Amino acid sequence: MPELPEVEALREFLDVHLTGKEIARVLPVAISVLKTYDPPLTALEGATVTAVGRHGKYLDITADGLHLLIHLARAGWLQWRDALPPGPPRPGKGPLALRTALTGGDGFDLTEAGTTKRLAVHLVHDPAEVPGVARLGPDPLADDFDRDAFAALLAGERRQIKGALRDQGLIAGIGNAYSDEILHAARMSPFKPVQNLSDEEVTGLYEALRTTLAGAVARSHGLEAGKLKAEKKTGLRVHGRTGEPCPVCGDTIREVSFSDSSLQYCPTCQTGGKPLADRRLSRLLK
């Protein structure tokens, strides 16, 4: 799933490749992708892209006062094409969900793998019209997101820190992968209750959050859209690396599985050497 660093890199890439260009057509291929109908996508025909922004994990392409909001969800991706194929795309069972064609012949495709279709595109006058954008918490890389602002968000929370970090209404842009990376950098169990964090632990978690996300953004800076997935995987230290040695201590990275996802962690670095039980058992092994 693309998270804040990858979406920010896509924003930078599209800002260079789209700004100032004229949209010829926006063509939905999968019925499920388009979540709004007024204004229609035809309203973008002939519009000039003036900016490309980001709201958490949402891309925001602004063209003549309209906002094309894109959420790539779990299996979506954006593929830039210097020369689009001639003729309109044909609906079918392939991964292509939506094509945006520019008058110069270039443009981009939105694709989504798998059978669960969650990729979402909205065309609105104001990004706040999209419920997912309206409920977003602060951006964790914003200049005013300091340690005290982070502590204020956590105050009153009574859940595990892994879930809090992934809550888009609390903090925008962090998903399953980078929450694993942040907690590893902070040397903290994903199941530690937020209300049990000391002031020192809040400070350490804040520093790990900012350092992890800023480092991932820096690694992705300037990369082409097609290379971002590989860069993300290369930069991850624990997420998706079950069975591999921890790069910090050498212990074996372990996994906790859920019904539709999993998390990875290092027992030595994060849980005092104790392996966590599968959450389907809802217990910590003792």
N, C-alpha and C positions, 0 to 999 in steps of 0.2 A: 504494500500500500504506500503510495507517495505521501510523505509527511512534509512538515514545514521546510526542511532544507531542499528537498527535491522540487517542491512547488515554487519556492523562491528562485531556484535556479531556472526553472521553466519560465517564470515571470521575466527574469533578466533576458533569457534567450528570446522570448516573444517580443519583449520591448524593443529589442534591436531589429528583429525581423518583420514586425507588424506595424509599428508606429509610423504613421504617415502614409500608409498604403490603403488602397481602396478595396473594399469587400465586394466581390462579384456575386457570390451566393453562399448561403449556409444551408446545407442539405442534410437533414436527418435521415439515417438509414435504418436504425433500429427504432421501433415504435416507443420503446421504454425510455429512451434517452431524454426526450424533451419534456420538461415539467411545467412549462407555461405555454400559453397560446395567445396572449394579448400583452404587448404587441406581437405580431407574427414575425417569424424569421425573415420574411420578405422585406421587413422594415430596414434590415441591414444592407440590402442591395444598394450599392452606390455610396454607402457610408464610409467615411475615412476613420481609421483607427487613430485615436489621439493619445491613448495611454494603456498600459497593461499593469494592473495592480494585483494585490493578493490580500485575502482575508482568511487567516488561518490556512486551511488546506484548499481554499477556493481560489481559482484564478479569475480575474476580473478584466475582461477586454472591453474597453470603452470606445465607442464609435458614434460620433455625432450625438452625444447625450444619452445613448442607450448602453446598457451594461450586459454583456454576454458572460454569465457566471458559469464556471465549469468546476464540478467536483468529481475527481477521478475515482473516488471510492477505493475499494480493495483491489480490483483487478483492471482498472482503467489506465490508459496511457495516451500521451500525445505524440504523434509522429509528424515531424516536419517534412515537407516535400518541396524541393526546389522546382519541380515540374510535376503537376498533378496529371493523372491519367486523363486522356480525352473522354468526353462523355460523362453523363451522370453515373454515380455508383448504383449498383443494383442491390436491392434488399435481398438478404439471404441469411444463411446460418453462420457466416463468417464473423470475425471479431469487429469489423468496421461498424461504428455506431453513428458517426456524424462527420461530414466533410465541410471544411471552410475553404472556399476558393477565393483567391485574390485576382484582381483584373490583370495582373502581370503573369498569371499562369502558375504561380506558386501558391502555397497554402498549407493546411495541416489537416490530418485525420485524427479523430478520437476513436480509439479501439478499446475493447473490453474482452478479456479472456473469460472462459468458463460459462456456466449456464445461469449463475445468479447475477442478474443485471441490476447494478446499483449506480453506475455512472449517471450523473445528472447534469443537465444543461438548462439554464434559466435565462430568458431574455426579459429584462426589467428596466424601468426608469431609474430605480434607486436600489442599490444592493440590499438595503435593509428590508426590502419586500420579500427577500428569500428567508424563510424561517431559520434555516441553518446558519445564515450569516448574522441575523438579528440576535441570536442567542450566544454568539461567540464571546468568550472571555478575552482578556487582554493578550496581545502578542508578546511572547516571552523574550523576544529580541528587541522590543521597543526601547528607546532611550530612557523612558520614564518607568520601565519595569525594573525597579531596584529590589534590593533584599527586603526592605520593609513592605513594599507592595506585594511581594510574594508571600511574606508572612501573614499579611492581612487577609489574603485569599484563603490561606490554610486555616485561619482561626475559625473555630466552630465546626470544622470538618470532623466527621466521626466514621471514617472508612479507611481502607487500606491505601497506602500511598500510590501503589501502581494504578489503581482505579482513579484516584484523584488527578494524577498527571495526565491521564488519557481523556478526562472529561473536557470536551470542547467548550462547554459553558463555563468552566473554571479557568482554563488556560487554552488558548487556541493553537492548534497545529501539531501537537505531540500525539503520536500514535503508539502502537504496540512496540515497534522496533526501538524508537528513540527513548521511550520510557525505560526499556530494559537497559539501554546504554547509559542513561542518566543515573539510574539506580546502581549500576555497577561502578560507575565513576565515583558515586557518593558512598560506596561500600555499605549499602543499605538493603535490607530485605524488602522484596516487593510487597510482602504482606504486613509490614510494620504499620500499625494504626497511626493515622496522621496526628491524633490527639496525644500520642505518646512521644512526639518529636520534641527534643530539647531545643533551646535557642541555638546551640552550637550545631545541632543536626540540621536545623532549618537553614542556617548559613551555608553549611557544607552542601546541602541539596541544591540550594540556589546557585552556588558556584559551579556545581557539576552540570546543572541544567544549562546555564549560559555558555559554559565552555564547550559542552558536547554539541549543542546546536550551532554555535558560532563556528566551531571547527568543521562541522559537516557542510555548512553553507560555504565556507572558504574553499573546501576541497572541490565543491561542485561549481564554483565560480568559473564562468567562461566555457564550460563544457557544452557540447552540442546535446540536444534533447535525447538523441539516441544513445548517449553514453552515460546518462545519469543513473540508470538502474545498476549498471556494473560498478559505478563509483560508490553507490550506497552500500552494496554488498561487501565491497572491498574494505570500506571504512568501519564496518561494524565489528565490535570486539567480542560480544557475547551473543547478541541476537542472531538466531539462525545457525548457531555453531555448536549445537548439542554434540557432546562426545569429544570435542576438541579441547586442547589445553588452554586454560585461562592465560592471556598474554601478560598478566600481572604476576600471578603466583604459581602458575603451572597446574593447578587443580583441574579436574575434568568439569567442563561446563555441563550443567544439568538442565532439564526441561520440566515444566509443569504443563500438562495438557488440559484444555477446556473443550467444550463441545465444538466450538468453531475456531479456536485459536490456541496459541501456546505462548509461554514466556520462557526465557532462558536466563540463567544466573550462575554465579560462581559461589559454591558453598563456603569456601575459605574466605573470600573477600566480603561476602554479604550476609551469611547466616551463621557465623561462628563455627563453620565446619559441618553443620547439620543439613542434610538434604531435606528439601520440602516435599511433602506428600503431594500426590496428584490431587488437585482441588476437587475432584469428584469424590474423594474421601474426606475432604474438608478438615484435615488434621495435619499438624506439623509432627513429623516423626521425632520421637524423643529417645 
